[in-house]
Structures are given as C-alpha cells and as structure tokens.
Amino acid sequence: MSVAEQANLDFSLELPIVTESVTVNSQAALLNSTDPAVSTIIDPQLVQNMPLNGRTFQPLIALTPGVNFIPVGTSLSGLLPDSSV
C-alpha cells in the first residue's frame, strides 16, 4: 500500500432482532403510616469525616428528619398539643 492508495472493502452488516419491553407498575410506594418514629445514627466516623467547626455533633441534629428548632423567646402556644388532660 502507498500513501495515496485507496482501498475498497465490501461488507454488509446484519442487524440483530432486538425486542424491548417496558413494565409500568402503578402500586403506591410503601410508607410506614402506623409508626411516627424517626431515627438517625451519628457515629464518630461521620463526625470525623465531615467539616464541622469544633468537631461537635450538635449541628448534625438539625439534619435529622423530623427535628424542628424553636427559636429562643418564641411563644409555644399553638405549637404544642393541648396538655390540659
């Protein structure tokens, strides 16, 4: 072969038969609607690996699902369930 030589290769490609199917499931996601408990484990390895100021775990509490902070000086009336029982 030389630099300017042209080569012709005759070949054919056969496409395989491809079948595809999609299944749609319309069931609702499984949710725990009977137990209101929420938990999170904050282990020492997590605290060491995160860029925390002072290496304390208290700021991580705010990341736990279900935790709500009430600012100091805020009235609790209307926020807590009726405890007159």
PyMOL commands that set and color helices and strands:
alter all, ss='L'
color gray80, all
select helices_A, chain A and resi 44-49+58-61
alter helices_A, ss='H'
color red, helices_A
deselect
rebuild
show_as cartoon
